[in-house]
Every structure is written in structure tokens, then in C-alpha cells.
Amino acid sequence: MKFSILILMMMISFGLHAQTKKIDTAKSSIHWVGKKITGKHDGTINFKEGSLVFDKNKLKGGSFTVDMTTINATDVSGGAKEKLDAHLKADDFFGVEKYPTSTLKITNITDKGNGVYTVTADLTIKAKSNPVTFDMNVSGKSASAKLSVDRTKYDITYKSGSVFDGLGDKAISDEFDLEVKLVF
């Protein structure tokens, strides 16, 4: 009986240290860069929601939902911007009418020290999930990460040189880069 009470007290004690911190979606940001043979485009996407889980001051988990309907090119303006934004939202790319959100759920974390963690997570885009690994820096009430994503793993193959032959300088890189800043 005393042993059971001791175990229960230890479980409660450990559970009290875990803390979920919601991100401030207005202050958090995702910057994307997509490259092609003849140049690149970049822009932003907004978070819908997200949180990080800490045990004391150590990162232990987290999950995020991104509002894909907010994908936005920032390197062009006027008609070119409208055309690019519409194309990114279309089925050739993210198909936001059918898939309005993407998610990332942390599955494993390795503490590298000094607020740096190697994170493995399941990234879901267009209902396709694949693991991604990246480093995340946590400092105070913020975190940041940079990662590259192979779009072909999510059935985004438009002008992919690894999928289609003969594209020449019309080919678009299979990988796009994300720079993520979180405020919680």
C-alpha cells in the first residue's frame, strides 16, 4: 500500500513539471523559399495554432497546425503576385480547397545542450505524412528552426526535374525551405 502511494506521488510530481505553452500565432511566423533554375520565390504562411511541451525548461514535445489558405508570395506584387498565390493554392501545389491545413507533430527530441534540440516530427501536407528532422533553438519565450522539405513526398510534383524529363530551365527544385520563428 505504501509503495503504491509512493509511486502515485512520484507520477503526480513528474506530471506537474510538464507544461504546455501555446504559441502566439500573431507573433509567430513561417517564411518559405521555393527555388527554380532561373530564380526563386519567397513568402509567408500563418499558423492556425500550436504548442510546445516542456518538462521544467527542457523541450519534450509539441504540435502545430498551419493555415495553408494563407500562403502568400512576398517577392512579387500586382498581377504576378495574384497569379503566383493562386497557383500555390491550386492542386498543382498545396490544393488548399481540399487540404486547408498542414500539421507537424514532434515524435522525438534529442537535447544537444544550450537550448538546441534535434527534433524529429511527422509533417503532414495534403494528407501525406513523412518524417522530417531539424534543429530547434529555444531561448526564453521563443524558438526557431530551419528545415528543408522535399515536396515530391507530398505529391507536389509540378515541374519537378526528378519526376518529369525535358523541363530544362523550367524545372522547380524538389525542396523548399522553411524558416520558423515561434513566440509563446
C-alpha positions in Angstrom: 0.0 0.0 0.0 2.8 2.5 1.0 4.7 1.5 -2.2 1.6 2.3 -4.4 1.1 5.7 -2.7 4.8 6.5 -3.3 4.6 5.6 -7.0 1.4 7.7 -7.3 3.1 10.7 -5.6 6.1 10.3 -8.0 3.9 10.2 -11.0 2.0 13.3 -9.9 5.3 15.1 -9.1 6.7 14.3 -12.6 3.4 15.3 -14.2 3.4 18.7 -12.5 6.7 19.6 -14.3 5.3 19.2 -17.8 3.9 22.4 -19.1 2.2 23.1 -22.5 2.9 26.5 -23.9 0.7 27.7 -26.7 2.3 29.8 -29.4 1.2 33.3 -30.1 0.0 32.9 -33.7 0.1 36.6 -34.4 3.8 36.9 -33.4 5.0 33.5 -34.7 6.0 33.2 -38.3 6.8 30.8 -41.2 8.9 32.1 -44.1 9.2 29.9 -47.1 11.6 29.9 -50.1 11.0 27.9 -53.3 13.8 27.7 -55.8 13.8 27.1 -59.5 16.6 27.1 -62.1 16.1 30.7 -63.1 15.5 32.2 -59.6 13.3 31.8 -56.5 10.2 32.9 -54.8 9.6 33.5 -51.2 6.7 34.4 -48.8 4.9 33.5 -45.7 2.3 31.1 -44.2 0.4 31.6 -41.0 0.0 29.3 -38.0 -3.6 28.3 -37.1 -2.5 27.0 -33.7 0.4 25.3 -32.0 2.1 24.5 -28.7 5.4 23.2 -27.3 5.6 20.9 -24.3 8.3 21.4 -21.7 9.4 19.5 -18.6 10.9 22.1 -16.4 12.9 24.0 -19.0 13.6 21.1 -21.4 11.6 20.7 -24.7 9.7 17.4 -24.6 7.1 17.7 -27.5 4.8 19.9 -29.5 2.4 20.1 -32.4 1.4 22.7 -34.9 -1.3 23.4 -37.4 -0.6 25.7 -40.4 -3.4 27.5 -42.2 -2.4 26.8 -45.9 -5.0 29.2 -47.2 -2.7 32.0 -46.0 0.2 31.0 -48.3 1.5 34.3 -49.6 4.3 35.3 -52.0 6.1 38.4 -50.8 8.7 38.8 -53.5 6.3 39.8 -56.3 3.4 42.3 -56.5 0.3 43.1 -58.5 -0.9 40.6 -61.1 2.2 38.4 -60.7 1.6 38.1 -57.0 -2.1 37.2 -57.5 -1.2 34.6 -60.2 1.5 33.0 -58.0 -0.6 33.0 -54.8 -3.5 31.4 -56.8 -1.2 28.8 -58.3 0.4 27.8 -54.9 -3.2 27.4 -53.5 -4.2 25.3 -56.6 -4.0 21.5 -56.9 -0.6 21.7 -58.7 0.9 22.7 -55.4 -0.9 22.7 -52.0 -4.6 22.2 -53.0 -5.8 24.3 -50.2 -9.5 23.9 -51.0 -9.3 20.2 -50.2 -6.4 20.5 -47.8 -6.7 23.8 -45.9 -4.2 22.8 -43.1 -0.9 21.1 -42.7 0.4 19.7 -39.4 3.6 19.0 -37.7 3.7 16.7 -34.6 7.0 16.2 -32.8 7.8 12.5 -32.3 11.3 12.5 -30.9 13.7 15.1 -29.3 17.4 14.9 -28.6 18.8 17.6 -26.3 22.1 18.8 -27.7 22.6 21.3 -24.9 22.5 25.1 -24.7 18.8 25.3 -25.8 19.5 23.4 -29.0 17.4 20.3 -29.8 17.4 17.9 -32.7 13.7 17.3 -33.5 12.1 14.6 -35.5 8.5 15.2 -36.4 5.7 13.9 -38.6 4.9 16.5 -41.2 1.5 16.1 -42.9 0.8 18.0 -46.2 -2.1 17.1 -48.5 -2.9 14.2 -46.2 0.5 12.6 -46.7 2.8 12.2 -43.6 6.5 11.9 -43.7 9.2 12.3 -41.0 11.4 15.4 -41.0 14.4 16.1 -38.8 15.8 19.6 -38.0 17.4 21.5 -35.2 15.3 23.8 -33.0 16.8 26.6 -30.8 14.8 27.5 -27.7 15.6 30.7 -25.8 13.3 32.3 -23.2 9.8 32.5 -24.6 10.8 31.9 -28.3 12.1 29.2 -30.5 13.4 29.0 -34.1 14.1 26.3 -36.7 15.2 26.0 -40.3 14.3 23.0 -42.4 14.0 21.8 -45.9 11.1 19.8 -47.2 11.0 17.5 -50.3 7.7 18.4 -51.8 7.5 15.3 -54.0 7.0 13.2 -50.9 3.6 15.0 -50.6 2.5 14.5 -54.2 3.6 18.1 -55.1 5.3 17.3 -58.4 4.6 20.3 -60.6 7.7 20.9 -62.8 9.8 18.6 -60.7 13.0 17.7 -62.5 13.1 14.3 -60.7 9.7 13.4 -61.9 9.5 14.9 -65.4 12.1 14.9 -68.2 12.9 17.8 -70.5 11.9 20.7 -68.3 15.3 22.5 -68.8 15.3 25.9 -67.1 11.6 25.5 -66.3 12.3 22.9 -63.5 11.5 23.8 -59.9 13.6 22.4 -57.1 12.0 19.5 -55.2 12.9 21.0 -51.9 11.5 24.2 -50.4 13.0 25.8 -47.3 11.2 26.9 -44.2 12.4 29.4 -41.5 10.1 29.2 -38.5 10.0 31.6 -35.5 7.8 30.7 -32.5 6.8 33.0 -29.7 4.9 31.5 -26.7 
